[in-house]
């Protein structure tokens, strides 16, 4: 057996004759356990919040979306549609047209985005699963709006006698001042068939309608769109699909995946996660100064043992290695126990949801193997540094007097 490891294990199991040393060792070990458990719980909490936050946008955003490279709209020929349908990695694709519009109902108004979609849209995204009450698009002259829009305008579902009015600017050229108000925009009365509810920003943003209805309102051709949404076959190579789509559409579009469509949100979540990790790592760095102090106390307590080992031929390097290994064992075992305790808390939250945000919504957490690796890696790296600093106190003067 490795000699330094054998002695280090003996020192860990044995108690000191000095009660103060035992207390310091116990507190040091407890700090490592609590610190590693806290870091793991916080990382798991942020992972859960990230998944929870992105679940909202995933209901609206496709896996891949084509938007115009220039301008707001582009045309899609029948030949290009046929070529898109032949791409192996695409399960479904859906065409859409989107424009900012003015909504009005009984003197109340709101600015939102009108999104015209085809029948494949619900196959590409899960937006129909967000219906809070009412039904998804039934008739051609009906729409689905967010609950925020419904509350602002005071609209009711299936309110045929008092429909919601949609106003969209007409395309054209020339000065607005030279045209009458009635010639500036197109007006469309619509009945709300259903209401979706996701989160505040999205609930105030969109009104969904059938694609031909919106194209007519905006005075666009039947083959003019503002985007094409793609759902990929499971396991498909996104990079290969991107290249084929760009080739079929003659590089007139830009392709973005969910992360690119929500780059600001992803950056914010990742920045928060990194900042929290660094803060807790700083706390661990401060806490692991206890390891340095505990090992130094152990060196002083075992000074006579070190003298004996030195007399029997143990080198200074081997003596340093004994306390170095001891420090790594303490931090490693403490970190492992901390992660296990943190895992039990995370699993209990996943199973029972004992911590609530609201009476019906449990605080979101996610158990990820990468977080286990991050915590154990952080603890071990800091433990190695602390052990190296403390074990360097061993020198010839200490063991020869």
N, C-alpha and C positions, 0 to 999 in steps of 0.2 A: 504493500500500500504506500502511496505517496506520503512521505514523512510530514511535511508541513500541513497537509490536509488532515492527517490523523491527529496531530496535536491540536489543530484549530477546532476540530470536532469535539475533542476532549474538553477544551476550554469553554466551548459553548454550553456543553452539558453540565459542567461543574459549577458549583457556586463559590463565590468569593468569601473569604473569612470576614471581609469588610461589608457590613450591611449596606452602606452607602453605595458601594460599587454595584451590588445586586439591584438596588432601586434604580440607579442610572441606566443599567443594562435593560431593565424591564421597560422603563419609560422610552428609551431609544427604540426598542423593538415595537412598542405600541404606537409610537409616532409614525414609524414606517408603514405599519399595517393600516392605520387610519388614513394616512396621506395617500397611499396607493389606492385604497378603496374609494376615497373621495374623488380622486382623479378619474378613476374608471367610471364611477357613477355619473359624473359631470359629462364626460365624453359620450356616454351612452344616452344621456338626456339630450344632448345637442344633436346626436345622430337621429334620435326619435323626432325631435322638433324639425330637423331638416326634411326627413321623410314625410312628416305631417304637412309641412308647408308646401312641399313640391307636389303632394297628392292633389292639391287644389288646381295647380296649373296643368297637371297631367290630364285632368278631365277635359281641358279645353285645347291643349296643345298636342299636335300629332307627333309621331316619332321623327318625322322629317317633313319639312315644308319648303315649297318653292315659292319665292316672291320675286317680283320684277327687278331686274338689274338696274333699270332706269324707269322713272315714271311710277305711276300707281297701278297701271293695268297692263296686261299683255294678252295677246290672242293665242288660242290653241286650236290648231287645225285638226280635222278628222284623222289625217294621216299620223300626226303626232300622238293623238290619243291611242290609236292602234299600236304604235310603237311602245308607248308607256305601259299598256296592258300586257305586252309581251315580255316585259322585264321579269325575270324569275324571282328576284328577291322581294317583290312588292305583292302584299296580300290584297290590299285595297288602296284606291286613291279617290280623293274627293275634291271637287272643284268648288271654289267659293269666290264671292265678291264682297268686299267690305268697304264701308265709307262712314264718315262721321255725319250724323244727322241731328235734327232738332225735333224733340218730341214734345207734344202738347196734349193736355187733357183738362178740360174745364178750368182754363186759366192758369193751370200749373204747367211748368215746362222743365225740360232737362235735356242736356246734350249727351248723346251716347253714340255707340258704334252699331250700325245696322249690318248684320252679317247674313248674306244670302248663301244658302248651302244646298247641296243636292242630296239625294236619298242615301248616298254612301257615307255621309258625314258621321253618322252614328256608328258605322263600322270602323271608322278610322279613329274616332275619339269616344270617350265615355260620357259625353255631355248629357245624353238623355237620362243617365243614371242620377243626375243631380236635380231632377224635377222634384220640387217641394210640394206643390199641389197643382191640380189640373193635368193636362195631357201634353205630350210632345206634339209637334206640328201635325195637325189633322187635315184641315182644308188649306187650299192655296192662298187664301186671303187672311190667314191667321198667323200670329207670331208667338214666340216664347220670349219672355223678358225676365231679367233678374229681379229678385225680391226687393232690392234697393230701389230700382226704377219704379216698381209697383207702388211702393210706399211713398215715394216722392210725388208721383202723379195722382195717387189715389185711384188707380185703375183696378177694376175687378175682372176676374176671369169670365169669359163669355158674356161680356157687356156689349150686346149687339146694338142697343139703343143709343149708347154714347161711346163710340169707338175712340181709340187713341189715334191721334193724328201724327203722321210722320212727314217732316219737311226736309227735302234734300235740294241743294243748289243744282240748277241746270248747268250742264256743260256749255261753254260758249266763249266768245271773245268779246273784247270791247270794255268800255268803262261801265261799272255798276251804276254810276250816277245817271247814265243816259237811258237806263231801263226802268220800267215800272216795277213795283214790288212784286206783283203777281207773275211777272215774267222771269223773276230771279230764281224761283224754286218750283219744284214739283211737290204736290201734296198727295198723301195716301192715307185713307182711313183704314185702320186695322183693328181686329179683335184679338185679344190675348187669350190663347188657348191653354197656356201653362206657364208656371213660374219656377225658375231654378234658383237654388240657394247654395252658394259655395263659401265665399268670404266677401267682406265688405267691398273691396275694390272691384272685383269681378262682378258682384251683384249689381253694381251701379254702372257697369260698362256696356253690356251687350244686349242687343235685341236680335233674335234669330228669326229668319223668314225663309221662304222658299226662294231658290236661286232665280227663276224666271221673273218673279215678282220684283225683286230688288234690281235686276238688270233693267226691267222696264222703268222703274222709278228713276234710276240713274241715267236712263237713255243710253244704255250700252248694248252692243251687239250680243247675240246669243253665244258667241265664242270668245267673248271678252271676260277676263277674270282678274282678280287681284292676288290669287294664291291657289296652289294645289297642295293638298295634304296627303301624306303617304303613311300607310301602316305597313311595316315590313314583316316578312315571314320570320317566324322565330328562328334565331340562329343565323339570319342573313348577314352578310358582310356589308355594313353600312357604307364603307368607303367605295366598294365596288358598285353598289346601287347608286351612290352619288354620281359617279363617273358616267354611268349609263343614262341616268336622268338628264344630266347636263348635255350629254351627246344628243339625246333624243329631242331636247328642247333648244338645241343649237346655241347653248350658252347664253340664252337671253334671260335667264333667271339666276337667283342666288339661292342656294340650299342651306337650310339651318335645321339643326336638331333641337331637342327640347332645351338642352343646356345653353345653346347659342341664342334661342328665342328668349330665354330668361337669364341672360348673362349677368344682369345687375343683381338679381335675386341670388343666383349661385355664388357670386363674388361676396355678397353681404353675408350669406350663411357660412361660407368657408372662412372669411375673415373673422367672424365671431368665434368660430370653432378654434382657429389658430390662436386668437387672443386669449381665450379662456384656457387653452392648454398651456400657453406661456405663463399665465398668471399662476396657475396651480403648480407648474414646474418650478417657478420661483419660490413658492411656498415649500415645495419639497426640498429645494436646495438649502433653504434656511433650516428646515427640519433635519436634514442630513448632516448639519454641523454637529448634531448630537452624536452621530456615528463617530465622527472624528474624536470628540471628547470621550465617548465611551471606550473606544479602542485605546486611547492614551491612558485612561484610567486603568484599563486592563493591563497595559504594558507595565505601568508602575506597580500594580498589584501583583503581577507575576514576575517581578524583577528578579527575585531569587531563583525562580524556575528557569528564567532566561540565562542567568549566570551558570546554573548547573548544566543546561544544554550546551552552552558555549564552551564550558570546561570539557565536555564529552566530545567536542569536535564539530559541533554545529556552527556553520558559518553565519556571519552577520546577514548575508543575503537570505539564507534559509530562515533565520529568525524573523526578518522582515516579512518574508513570504507567509509565515505562520499567521501573523496578525492581519496581513493583507487578505488571505483566504478567509480568515474569521470574519472580517468586515463584509466580504462579498456574500458569505453564507447567511449572515444576519440580514443584510438588505434583501438578498434573493428570496429567502424563506418568508421574510416579512412582506415583501411585495406580492409573493404568490398567495399568501393567506389573505392579504388585502383584496386582491383580485377575486378570489373565491367568495369572500364576504360580499363584495360589490356585485358579483354575478348572482348570488342568492337574492339580493335585494331587487336587481333588475328582473330576474325571472319571476319573482313574486309580484312585481308590478305588472308584468306582461300577463301573468295568469289571473290575478285577482283585481288589478286596477285599484289598489287601496288609496293611491294619491290621486285626487280628482282636481281638474281644472274647473269643471262645472259638475252639477249633480249627475249628469249623464255622460260626461266625457272624462276618461282617465288621462292623466298626464302621459304624453307619448314618449316612449323610450324604445331603443333598438339595441339588441345584443349583437355586436359585431366582433368577429375574431381579430380584425385589425386593431381595435381598441385594446384588446388583451395584449397584443404584441407591443403597442405603443407604450402602455403603462409599464409592462415588465422591462422593456428596453430602456425606458427612462430611468426606472429605479436602479437597474443594473449599472448603467453608465454612471449615474451619480454615485452609486455605491462604490464602484471601482475608483472613482476620483477621490472620494472621502477616505477609502481604505488606503490608497496610495499615500495620501498626505499624512495620515496617522502612523502608518507603518514605517515611514521614513524617520520617525523619531528614534528608532532603534539604531544605536551606534556602539562603538567599542567602549566609550567612556561609561555608558549606562550599564553594560554587562560586565565590566571589569572592576567596578567599585561596589 
